[in-house]
Amino acid sequence: MTRRCVILLIITFLILPSLRMCASPQLPNYIIFRGDTIATYNLILELYFQNQGTTDHGKLFGLSFRDGASLNCWRGYQAIYKFDNDTLFLADIISCGERRSGKIDKAASAQKMKTIFNDRFINGKVYMDWFSGDMSFPLNNQNNKVLRWDGVFYTIFEKETVISITNGKILNIADVDNYEDNPKAIDRKDKSKLSDILFKQLKKVRWKSTDKFDCSDKYLVTIGEDGKVSKVIMPEYPIQDSIDKYWDKDEYNYCINNVFKALQKLTFDIIKDKGKPISEDVYFEIWFDSRRKIENWTR
């Protein structure tokens, strides 16, 4: 094992446990739509705070929402939105998990909104005229499944309702399918299986002797909006300086190009977010043993 690989292994084992501790699943916000209260994984209120350019170090305009925030509610609050006459309003800002108790402290919610929005707070709600974009939530369907989840908050369901909004006004409402199944393409509903699919393809490659070029490393493969592999990088070396420091130029180019050429032949089903095709990254790690046999080291 090269000195470069030993250093990277040590760093990986030191960092990963702390990352797992920080990445706790987060409670959703809610949207009141056509009489139903539905979980939504859109941080619209956070976007407002960011746009205001606040420098209050997490206190959100003097309100210490984050004081005592739990691991599954780092933002320290949950927002409840509602639509009224095709207009989007902020109806409540509640404490984490308060809705589960079955009783919302409306007085406390009103005080929070008054403090943040001042004269925007009218008749117990805030007209969200500053928001333009798409809001989504899952369709109430027994066969509806989570298609992608970032492990913390953002969630894509296979079937969703998407509401397009401009300046707080509804422009369009559509039910969408976020998975495009192509009978001739590779199924990718289960992302955890993608690294194995990529590895099987790499096993077909004729690799040069590891005495000359050793391609044992971590790779990040981008599957584009069209379902084709569009890019391959080594995430440990994100900039040219790091590549030049740890790699021979010819060896690095050989490894990247060989992996890309092997995988660009694959075609996958299309993944969408709010009904629009998206690209996604797939991580995997390969290792070549002393017999030049490729091994799947993906964890």
C-alpha positions in Angstrom: 0.0 0.0 0.0 1.4 3.4 -1.0 2.1 6.2 1.5 -0.7 8.2 -0.2 -3.3 5.5 0.4 -2.3 5.0 4.0 -2.7 8.8 4.8 -6.1 8.8 3.1 -7.3 5.8 5.0 -6.4 7.4 8.3 -8.2 10.6 7.5 -11.3 8.7 6.4 -11.6 6.7 9.6 -11.1 9.9 11.7 -13.6 12.0 9.9 -16.5 9.7 9.0 -17.8 9.0 12.6 -18.2 12.7 13.4 -20.0 13.3 10.1 -22.5 10.6 10.9 -23.2 12.2 14.3 -23.9 15.6 12.7 -26.2 14.3 9.9 -29.3 13.5 11.9 -32.7 13.1 10.1 -34.7 16.4 10.4 -38.3 17.0 11.1 -40.3 18.3 8.1 -42.3 21.5 7.7 -46.0 21.4 6.9 -48.3 22.7 4.2 -52.1 23.1 4.6 -53.5 22.3 1.1 -57.1 21.7 0.2 -58.0 20.9 3.8 -55.1 18.5 4.5 -52.0 19.1 6.5 -49.1 17.5 4.7 -45.4 17.1 5.5 -43.2 19.1 3.1 -39.4 19.0 2.8 -38.9 22.6 1.6 -36.9 25.1 3.7 -38.7 28.2 2.4 -38.5 30.2 5.6 -34.7 29.5 5.8 -34.5 31.0 2.3 -36.1 34.2 3.7 -33.6 34.4 6.5 -30.7 33.9 4.1 -32.0 36.6 1.7 -32.1 39.1 4.6 -28.4 38.7 5.1 -28.7 38.2 8.9 -25.5 38.2 10.9 -27.1 37.2 14.2 -25.2 33.9 14.4 -28.2 31.6 14.3 -30.5 33.5 16.5 -32.8 34.4 13.6 -33.5 38.1 14.1 -33.2 38.0 17.9 -35.3 34.9 18.4 -33.1 32.1 19.8 -34.9 29.4 18.0 -31.8 27.2 18.0 -31.4 27.3 21.8 -32.1 23.8 23.0 -32.7 22.6 19.4 -32.7 18.8 19.2 -30.5 16.7 16.9 -33.5 16.0 14.6 -34.5 19.7 14.4 -31.3 21.7 14.1 -33.2 24.8 12.8 -35.1 24.9 16.2 -38.5 25.4 14.7 -41.0 24.0 12.2 -43.0 26.2 9.8 -46.6 25.7 8.8 -47.6 27.1 5.4 -51.1 27.4 3.9 -52.7 28.4 0.7 -55.7 30.7 0.7 -57.3 31.9 -2.5 -54.3 30.8 -4.6 -51.9 32.8 -2.3 -49.2 31.3 -0.1 -49.1 32.3 3.6 -46.9 31.5 6.6 -49.5 30.3 9.1 -47.3 29.4 12.1 -43.8 29.0 13.4 -43.9 26.3 16.1 -41.5 24.6 18.4 -40.0 21.3 17.2 -42.5 18.5 17.6 -45.2 20.7 18.9 -47.7 19.6 16.2 -47.3 16.0 17.3 -48.6 17.0 20.8 -51.9 17.9 19.1 -52.0 21.5 20.4 -50.2 24.5 18.9 -49.3 27.5 21.1 -50.8 30.1 18.7 -49.8 33.0 21.0 -46.2 32.0 21.0 -46.3 31.4 17.2 -47.8 34.9 16.6 -45.1 36.5 18.8 -42.4 34.9 16.8 -43.9 36.0 13.5 -44.5 39.5 14.7 -40.8 39.8 15.8 -39.5 38.6 12.5 -41.9 40.1 10.0 -43.1 43.2 11.8 -45.9 44.9 9.7 -45.9 41.9 7.3 -47.8 40.0 10.0 -51.4 40.7 9.2 -54.5 38.9 10.5 -52.5 36.1 12.1 -50.4 35.2 9.0 -47.7 36.4 6.7 -48.2 36.8 3.0 -45.1 35.3 1.4 -44.9 37.7 -1.6 -41.1 37.4 -1.4 -41.1 33.7 -2.5 -40.9 32.5 -6.1 -40.2 28.9 -6.9 -41.6 25.4 -6.6 -43.0 23.8 -3.5 -43.6 20.0 -3.4 -45.1 17.3 -1.2 -45.8 13.6 -1.7 -49.0 12.4 -3.2 -51.2 10.4 -0.8 -50.7 7.1 -2.6 -50.1 3.8 -0.9 -47.6 2.8 -3.6 -45.7 6.1 -3.3 -42.1 5.6 -2.2 -39.1 7.8 -1.3 -37.0 8.0 -4.4 -34.0 9.9 -3.0 -33.1 11.2 0.5 -30.0 13.1 1.5 -29.9 11.4 4.9 -30.9 14.6 6.7 -33.8 16.6 5.3 -34.3 16.9 1.5 -36.5 14.1 0.2 -37.8 13.3 -3.3 -40.8 11.1 -3.6 -41.6 9.0 -6.7 -45.0 10.8 -7.0 -45.5 14.4 -5.9 -47.7 17.4 -6.2 -45.7 20.4 -7.4 -47.0 23.9 -6.9 -45.3 26.6 -9.0 -45.3 30.0 -7.2 -44.3 33.5 -8.3 -44.3 36.3 -5.6 -46.5 34.2 -3.3 -49.1 33.5 -6.0 -49.9 30.1 -7.5 -49.2 29.8 -11.2 -49.6 26.1 -11.6 -50.4 22.9 -9.8 -49.4 19.5 -11.2 -49.0 15.9 -10.1 -45.7 14.6 -11.3 -43.8 11.3 -11.6 -40.1 11.7 -10.6 -39.0 8.4 -12.1 -38.9 7.7 -15.9 -38.6 4.0 -16.5 -36.9 3.0 -19.7 -37.2 -0.8 -20.5 -33.8 -0.6 -22.3 -32.1 1.3 -19.4 -30.7 0.2 -16.1 -33.0 0.5 -13.1 -31.8 3.1 -10.5 -34.6 3.4 -8.1 -32.4 1.9 -5.4 -29.3 4.2 -5.3 -27.5 1.8 -2.9 -27.2 -0.7 -5.8 -25.6 1.7 -8.3 -22.0 1.3 -7.1 -22.2 -2.5 -7.6 -23.5 -1.9 -11.1 -20.6 0.4 -11.9 -18.1 -2.1 -10.4 -19.4 -5.0 -12.6 -18.8 -2.8 -15.6 -15.3 -2.0 -14.5 -14.4 -5.6 -14.1 -14.6 -5.9 -17.8 -11.9 -3.4 -18.4 -8.3 -4.4 -19.3 -6.1 -2.6 -16.9 -2.4 -2.0 -17.2 0.0 -3.5 -14.7 -0.4 -2.0 -11.3 3.4 -1.7 -11.2 3.0 1.1 -13.8 -0.4 2.6 -13.1 -2.3 1.8 -9.8 -5.9 3.1 -10.1 -6.9 2.0 -6.6 -8.9 4.9 -5.2 -12.2 6.6 -4.5 -14.3 7.8 -7.5 -17.4 10.0 -7.9 -19.4 9.3 -11.1 -22.0 11.8 -12.3 -25.0 10.3 -14.0 -26.4 13.2 -16.1 -30.0 14.3 -16.7 -30.2 12.0 -19.7 -29.2 8.9 -17.7 -25.7 8.7 -19.2 -22.4 9.0 -17.3 -21.2 12.5 -17.9 -18.3 12.9 -15.5 -15.8 11.0 -13.4 -13.6 12.5 -10.7 -11.6 11.5 -7.7 -13.3 13.4 -4.8 -10.1 13.2 -2.6 -8.4 15.5 -5.2 -10.9 18.3 -6.1 -8.4 20.8 -7.4 -5.4 20.6 -9.7 -2.9 21.4 -7.0 -4.0 18.3 -5.0 -3.8 16.1 -8.2 -0.3 17.4 -9.0 0.8 16.8 -5.4 -0.2 13.1 -5.1 -0.4 11.9 -8.7 1.8 11.4 -11.7 0.0 13.2 -14.5 -0.1 10.2 -16.9 -1.3 7.8 -14.2 -4.1 10.1 -13.1 -5.3 10.7 -16.6 -5.1 7.0 -17.4 -7.3 6.1 -14.4 -9.9 8.7 -14.9 -10.2 8.1 -18.7 -10.3 4.3 -18.3 -13.1 4.5 -15.7 -15.1 7.0 -17.8 -14.7 5.1 -21.1 -16.0 1.9 -19.4 -19.0 3.6 -17.8 -20.1 5.9 -20.6 -21.6 2.9 -22.4 -24.2 2.5 -19.7 -27.7 4.1 -19.8 -29.8 4.5 -16.7 -33.4 5.4 -16.0 -34.1 9.1 -15.5 -34.4 10.5 -11.9 -36.4 13.8 -11.6 -36.9 16.4 -8.8 -40.2 18.2 -8.9 -40.8 16.7 -12.3 -37.5 17.9 -13.9 -34.6 15.6 -14.8 -31.6 15.9 -12.5 -28.1 14.6 -12.4 -26.7 12.7 -9.4 -23.3 11.5 -8.1 -22.5 7.9 -7.3 -19.6 7.1 -5.0 -17.5 3.9 -5.3 -14.0 2.7 -4.4 -11.9 0.1 -6.2 -8.7 -1.7 -5.2 -6.2 -3.7 -7.1 -4.5 -6.6 -5.2 -1.0 -8.0 -5.8 -2.4 -10.2 -8.6 -3.9 -7.1 -10.4 -7.4 -8.3 -9.6 -9.9 -5.5 -9.1 -11.9 -5.5 -5.9 -14.9 -3.5 -4.8 -14.0 -1.5 -1.7 -17.2 0.6 -1.6 -18.6 1.0 1.9 
